[in-house]
Amino acid sequence: MAQLRSYRSTGLIGQSSGAAVAALKARAAAWDVPLTENAEQLAMSVWGCELRLTPHGDSLSVDLAAPEERLIGTLRDSATEIFAEVGLQVAWDHVDAGALAPGLSLMRVASVHDLTPGFIRVRLTGEDTARFTEGGMHFRLLLPPAGRTAIWPRVQPTGRVGWPEGADALHRAVYTVAAYGPGWLDFDIFRHAGSPTCDWAADRALGMTVGIMGPGGGTCPTAPRVHLFGDETALPAMRRILAEAPGAVTATIRASVADLGDLAQDARVHSADDLVWAVADTDIAPEDHVWFAASADESKFARKALIARGHAKRDMMIAAYWS
Ligand SMILES: Cc1cc2nc3c(=O)[nH]c(=O)nc-3n(C[C@H](O)[C@H](O)[C@H](O)COP(=O)(O)OP(=O)(O)OC[C@H]3O[C@@H](n4cnc5c(N)ncnc54)[C@H](O)[C@@H]3O)c2cc1C
């Protein structure tokens, strides 16, 4: 919690409003994150940060605390949006108006090559790569439309982030840092039909400047025993977890032998076409951690199956990687 106090920001809503309290409660429920309430204040915890709402007579203060400066910016964006939705404006003590969106770094595409039959590997270089090697394993890749000059999302005077729209709207798929070193990071794109990211990689990526936003979206599980289940899109993340997790890890993967590469020889790795069936068929102890990432439908069924057999929600990470 000491870390949580590292970065702070305060805002003021110039009217006492039950609508602000209701809006924060609704958002905490929608995001399924903890909310604590007492007679003096209401606090929502999210991404290791805290958003606290305190009534003072005829106004409300909004206090943000986060372990990283970029998360303060992200939380300020969300808080501004949450209260704006119910017609309330927050006057923030400080806003970096005009700055790139919090967590956004611009990088150069240094190389693109076929890694395996099913994957394209892309290397990005830039001053900021080290930031993406700690914390979350994932990032959002921001690509401008072909033939357009990139318009990057920037902080507006209100505290909200303004995203380019219409013909300048960015494509924003999520990827996993597959490998990294000083000044560079690699990610692996699974080839599939109708993919704007695959088309970009094939046609126009090399030498281009792209935006990457993060890191976020999940860290390496640290439980003593971990069961991974995932499809090709989860292969880069599973490869990292198999290499980095401190506990005993097994992985059930839906990918071709050629795409598995060295993992095809790893005794901890099994193949399965039906990942939901594989979950049902695996001996999972109540204290084991289950990590599942595949299509939205498969993730929904896997979650249902695990909850039905009594597995605790805190011991599972079930993610929809695509839909
Ligand atoms: C935390 C996280 C980490 C991820 N890491 C990776 C990664 O390292 N490598 C990777 O390749 N993907 C990864 N993904 C998945 C990736 O973000 C999605 O597959 C995304 O849709 C890819 O964008 P796109 O431009 O290819 O297609 P989109 O524009 O998103 O979709 C275009 C069409 O392709 C379809 N589609 C999307 N994914 C697939 C698929 N896998 N198979 C078949 N059809 C599909 C969509 O339904 C849609 O019809 C990750 C996702 C998450 C949430």
The ligand as a Gaussian input file, in Angstrom:
#p B3LYP/6-31G(d) Opt

LIG

0 1
 C       -4.382000      -9.799000     -23.323000
 C       -4.353000     -10.237000     -24.794000
 C       -3.166000     -10.641000     -25.380000
 C       -3.132000     -11.046000     -26.719000
 N       -1.934000     -11.428000     -27.276000
 C       -1.899000     -11.790000     -28.593000
 C       -0.654000     -12.147000     -29.224000
 O        0.434000     -12.055000     -28.617000
 N       -0.690000     -12.545000     -30.527000
 C       -1.879000     -12.603000     -31.247000
 O       -1.848000     -12.980000     -32.441000
 N       -3.052000     -12.254000     -30.675000
 C       -3.084000     -11.850000     -29.390000
 N       -4.271000     -11.484000     -28.817000
 C       -5.499000     -11.593000     -29.625000
 C       -5.671000     -10.425000     -30.586000
 O       -5.744000      -9.206000     -29.859000
 C       -6.988000     -10.631000     -31.376000
 O       -6.916000     -11.815000     -32.144000
 C       -7.299000      -9.447000     -32.254000
 O       -8.604000      -9.615000     -32.736000
 C       -6.341000      -9.330000     -33.411000
 O       -6.657000      -8.199000     -34.172000
 P       -6.766000      -8.269000     -35.764000
 O       -6.339000      -6.968000     -36.315000
 O       -6.015000      -9.479000     -36.244000
 O       -8.289000      -8.574000     -36.037000
 P       -9.640000      -7.785000     -35.637000
 O       -9.778000      -6.520000     -36.415000
 O       -9.725000      -7.696000     -34.154000
 O      -10.719000      -8.820000     -36.158000
 C      -10.906000      -9.061000     -37.550000
 C      -11.645000     -10.370000     -37.708000
 O      -10.809000     -11.434000     -37.300000
 C      -11.477000     -12.280000     -36.387000
 N      -10.460000     -12.841000     -35.453000
 C       -9.772000     -12.198000     -34.493000
 N       -8.914000     -13.050000     -33.893000
 C       -9.054000     -14.242000     -34.517000
 C       -8.456000     -15.506000     -34.350000
 N       -7.515000     -15.723000     -33.444000
 N       -8.834000     -16.515000     -35.176000
 C       -9.790000     -16.321000     -36.114000
 N      -10.409000     -15.132000     -36.329000
 C      -10.046000     -14.112000     -35.524000
 C      -12.489000     -11.383000     -35.694000
 O      -13.553000     -12.132000     -35.214000
 C      -12.909000     -10.467000     -36.833000
 O      -13.905000     -11.086000     -37.605000
 C       -4.316000     -11.055000     -27.489000
 C       -5.509000     -10.605000     -26.899000
 C       -5.536000     -10.207000     -25.575000
 C       -6.833000      -9.719000     -24.964000

